[in-house]
Amino acid sequence: MNQELKENSLDESVLFTDTDISILKEAIQATICNYDPSEQSIYQPALYNKNQDISLVAKIIALADIGSLGMEGIDTYKQEGGLLFLEENPDFIPLVLKQEITNLAVDNPELYENIRQRLLKRAGFHVNFAKSRLKRFPQEIASFPPATIPILTSEIFRYLNIETIEKIELTTPTDEKTPLSKLIAFFQSGAVN
């Protein structure tokens, strides 16, 4: 990183110090997620490792990395869910762009069902991840300075509460018989127009 900066800048004050690079590496490592099958959700193990004390900066970046629901609310959370689905399922993109989804049930019922099942699974994860964030959050912020905890819970992650989770549970289509069109409409409704 510094090498590229040295090549493109005359001002050495813009270079990263060894401490800067260490903080960046630690923060990136703190964002790495594991899957918890009991919650059917992901979490960041670095926030739970009592044998490794990570910096406050790394903790904040880790929480922000998976904290859009708490920080920005349901619409952003849905939008990110839809974008993650597209990132993980690139075969879906041309079907949408070419508007082949509307006739897919007739033209290719097997593919229709495959995509429907994948979106249904994403919808289930959407609910489980929200529940997991609410459940895990108190433990994840417990090591923060006590004076910051009320700010984190009531200002920064103000949407991470039981009311938000209940609304997600009520509005997310998770019924096994949900048609593909309804699943697509759900995730598109969180998209920025």
C-alpha positions in Angstrom: 0.0 0.0 0.0 2.7 2.5 1.0 4.8 1.5 -2.1 2.0 2.6 -4.4 1.5 5.8 -2.4 5.3 6.5 -2.6 5.2 6.1 -6.3 2.3 8.4 -6.8 2.9 11.1 -4.2 5.6 13.5 -3.2 4.1 14.0 0.3 5.3 11.3 2.6 2.9 12.4 5.3 0.2 10.5 3.5 2.0 7.2 4.0 0.5 4.7 6.5 2.6 4.0 9.6 3.1 0.5 10.8 0.5 1.2 13.5 -2.0 2.3 10.9 -1.4 -0.9 8.9 -1.8 -3.0 12.0 -5.1 -1.3 12.9 -6.3 -1.8 9.3 -5.4 -5.5 9.3 -7.0 -6.1 12.7 -10.2 -4.3 11.6 -10.4 -6.3 8.4 -9.9 -9.6 10.3 -12.6 -8.6 12.8 -15.1 -8.4 10.0 -14.6 -12.1 9.0 -17.8 -14.0 9.7 -18.5 -17.6 10.7 -21.8 -19.4 10.4 -23.8 -20.5 13.5 -26.1 -23.4 12.4 -28.1 -23.2 15.7 -29.1 -19.6 14.8 -28.9 -20.1 11.0 -27.0 -16.9 10.9 -23.5 -15.4 10.8 -21.4 -13.7 13.4 -17.9 -12.3 13.8 -15.9 -14.6 16.1 -13.3 -11.9 16.8 -15.9 -10.1 18.9 -16.1 -13.2 21.1 -12.5 -14.3 21.4 -11.5 -13.6 25.0 -8.0 -14.6 24.3 -7.5 -11.9 21.8 -8.1 -8.3 22.8 -9.0 -6.3 19.7 -9.0 -2.5 19.4 -12.1 -0.4 19.8 -11.6 0.6 16.1 -11.7 -3.0 15.0 -14.8 -3.7 17.1 -16.6 -0.7 15.7 -15.8 -1.6 12.1 -16.9 -5.2 12.7 -20.2 -4.1 14.1 -20.8 -1.6 11.3 -19.9 -4.2 8.7 -22.9 -6.3 9.6 -25.0 -3.6 11.3 -27.0 -1.9 8.6 -30.3 -3.2 10.1 -29.5 -1.5 13.5 -28.0 1.6 12.0 -30.2 2.3 9.0 -33.4 0.3 9.4 -35.4 -2.2 7.5 -35.4 -0.7 4.0 -31.6 -0.6 3.8 -31.5 -4.1 5.4 -33.8 -5.4 2.6 -31.8 -3.6 0.0 -28.6 -5.2 1.2 -30.3 -8.6 1.3 -31.3 -8.3 -2.3 -27.9 -7.1 -3.4 -26.2 -10.0 -1.5 -28.6 -12.4 -3.2 -27.5 -11.0 -6.6 -23.8 -11.2 -5.7 -24.2 -14.8 -4.6 -26.5 -15.8 -7.5 -25.1 -14.0 -10.6 -27.1 -16.4 -12.9 -30.3 -14.6 -11.7 -29.2 -11.2 -13.1 -29.6 -11.8 -16.8 -33.0 -13.3 -16.2 -34.1 -10.1 -14.6 -32.4 -7.9 -17.2 -34.0 -9.7 -20.1 -37.3 -9.9 -18.2 -37.4 -13.6 -18.5 -38.7 -14.1 -15.0 -42.3 -13.4 -15.8 -42.6 -16.5 -18.1 -40.1 -18.7 -16.2 -42.7 -20.8 -14.5 -44.0 -21.9 -18.0 -40.8 -21.8 -20.0 -38.5 -23.5 -17.5 -40.4 -24.7 -14.4 -37.3 -26.4 -13.0 -35.3 -23.1 -13.0 -38.3 -21.2 -11.7 -38.4 -23.5 -8.7 -34.7 -23.4 -8.2 -34.6 -19.6 -8.1 -37.7 -19.5 -5.9 -36.1 -21.9 -3.4 -32.9 -19.8 -3.3 -34.9 -16.6 -2.7 -37.0 -18.3 -0.1 -33.8 -19.4 1.7 -32.5 -15.8 1.5 -35.8 -14.6 3.0 -35.4 -17.1 5.9 -31.8 -16.0 6.4 -33.0 -12.4 6.4 -35.3 -13.1 9.4 -32.8 -15.3 11.2 -29.9 -12.8 10.8 -32.0 -10.0 12.2 -33.0 -12.1 15.2 -29.4 -13.1 15.7 -28.2 -9.5 15.5 -30.6 -8.5 18.3 -29.6 -11.5 20.5 -25.9 -11.1 20.0 -25.6 -7.3 20.2 -25.5 -6.9 24.0 -22.6 -9.4 24.3 -20.8 -7.7 21.4 -20.8 -4.3 23.0 -20.2 -5.4 26.6 -16.5 -4.7 26.4 -17.0 -1.1 25.2 -16.6 1.7 27.7 -19.7 1.8 29.8 -20.6 5.4 28.9 -20.7 4.5 25.2 -23.2 1.6 25.5 -26.3 3.8 25.8 -25.2 5.8 22.8 -24.6 2.6 20.8 -28.0 1.1 21.7 -30.2 4.2 21.5 -28.4 6.3 18.8 -26.1 4.4 16.6 -27.9 1.0 16.4 -31.3 2.6 17.2 -33.3 0.2 14.9 -31.9 -2.9 16.5 -34.9 -3.6 18.8 -37.7 -6.1 19.2 -40.2 -3.9 17.3 -38.0 -3.9 14.2 -37.4 -7.7 14.5 -41.2 -8.3 14.8 -41.9 -6.1 11.7 -39.3 -8.1 9.7 -40.8 -11.4 10.8 -44.3 -10.1 9.8 -43.4 -8.7 6.5 -40.8 -11.1 5.1 -42.3 -13.8 2.9 -41.1 -17.1 4.4 -44.0 -19.4 3.7 -42.9 -22.5 1.6 -45.6 -21.8 -1.0 -44.6 -18.1 -1.6 -44.5 -17.5 -5.4 -41.3 -16.2 -7.0 -43.0 -13.0 -8.0 -43.7 -12.1 -4.3 -40.2 -13.0 -3.2 -38.7 -10.8 -6.0 -41.1 -7.9 -5.1 -40.2 -8.2 -1.4 -36.4 -7.7 -2.1 -37.0 -5.1 -4.8 -39.2 -3.0 -2.4 -36.0 -2.3 -0.4 -34.1 -1.2 -3.4 -33.1 2.4 -4.0 -35.0 3.9 -7.0 
